[in-house]
Amino acid sequence: MATGQYRKDIEVEKEKLESFILNKERWAVLIPGYLHHELLNENDMIWVFQGDFGVIQKAVKVKLTQTKSEVHQVFFDLEGLSDPINGDGSFEIKQNSDGSFLLIGSLSMKASGFLAGIMNPILDNFVPRLVEQLVEEMAFTVAKE
């Protein structure tokens, strides 16, 4: 399973950061290659983005289902709708000793089916970059608001 985790220190009010990570629509648009999303209900969203998998670029459609949500963390599952790629992820906020906050993003994805042998090595490189870019964009966006 391809995994990635990225941590970013951010100086912003705790409530502002908590509100941001709890609102999926605010960070859904920040995913690299974002095309569009649809909020199905409070816990489910369809996310469509242009995936750059090195030699392959294609639109990827996934269903994000929020599995757990607390004021300082959000956990979700991903179900591939356009491709047999599934996974899970989270965003978490921790306070540093200096009063700033740490935004931690994690993501795991795995392909199945007949393309798994090709896709999983590509995901090994794609997922860590995706998490890093998304967390950086999230931190930048919430800090400038």
N, C-alpha and C positions, 0 to 999 in steps of 0.2 A: 504494500500500500504506500503510495506517495504521500509524504507528510511535509508540512512546513509550519514553522512557528516564527513569529517576528514580534519583537518588543520595541516600543518607542516611548521615551520619556516625553511628557507633555505638561506644560504649565497652563492649566485652565481650571476653572471652578469645577469642583467635583460634580455638582448637580448638572452642570452643562454637559459634561462628558457622559454622565449616566443617562441623561435624556437622549443624547445622540445615539449611543449604542442600542438603546431599547427601541428606537424608531428605525426599523429595517429599511423603510423607504428613503431615509436620509443617507444611508451608506450604500444602498444597492446601486445607486447611480455612479458610485465611485470606483466600481470594479473595472480594472483595465479591459478595454474593449466593450464596455457597456453599450448595449443596443436599446433594450427596453425591459420593463418589468411590469408585472400585474399582481396586485395585492388581492388574493383570493378571500382571505379572512384574517382574523387577528394573528393566527399562527402560520399561515401558508402564503407563499409568494412564488410566482414563476419569474425566473431570472433568465434573460437571454443576453449573451455576450459573445463577441467575436474572439475566439480562442486562437492565440498564436502559438502553435505547438512546434515551432521550428520550421520544418519543411511543409507542414500542414497548417492552413488557416481555415477555420470554419466556424459557423454560428453554433453555439452550444446552448441548449435549453435545459435548465434544471429546475426542479421544484425544491424550494427551501422550506423546511418545516421546523419551526421553532419548537424545541423539545423541553427547554427549561429557560426560565427568565427570572432573574432577580435584579435588583437595582444596579448591581456591580458586575453582572455577567449575563451573557446570552449564549445558549447552546442551540445548535441546529443540525438537522440531517439534510443531506442533499440526495436527490433522486434524479438521475439522468432521464430526461424525457426525449431528447433527440438521439442520445447515444447511451449504451449501457455503462455509464459511469456513475458510481455512487460514492457517498462519503459523509463526512460530518465535520463540524467546525465549531469555533467559539470565539467570542470576544470577551475579554475580562479586564477589569480595572483594579489596579493595586496602588496603594499610596506608598511613595518613597519617604525616607526619613527626613528629607528636606522640604516636604510638603507638596512636592510635585507629584504627578501621577504617572503610572506606567500602563500603557495600553498594550495588551497582549492579544494577538490574533493567531489562531491555530486553524489548520485545515488539513484534512486527509481525504484522498480520493483514490479510487481503484476502478479500473475498467474490467469488464467481464465479457464473455462471449468470444466470438471468433477473432475479434480485433485486439483482445487483451494483450497478446504477445507483442504487438506493435505499440499500443497505446500506453501501457504501464511504464515502459522506460521513458517515454516522452513526458508523461505526468510527473515522473521523478524530478525532472528539471523544471517543469511548468509550475507545479504547486508552490514550491518555496518562493519563486519570483512573484507569483500572484499574491501570496499572503503579504510579502514585504511591500509591494506596490500599494495594495489596498490599505494596509495599516498606515503607511506614510500619508496617503491621501486623506484618510480619516482624521489623522492627527492634524494635518494642515488645515483641513476644512473646519473642524471644530474650534481650532485655535483662532482662526480669523473671524469667526462669527461674533 
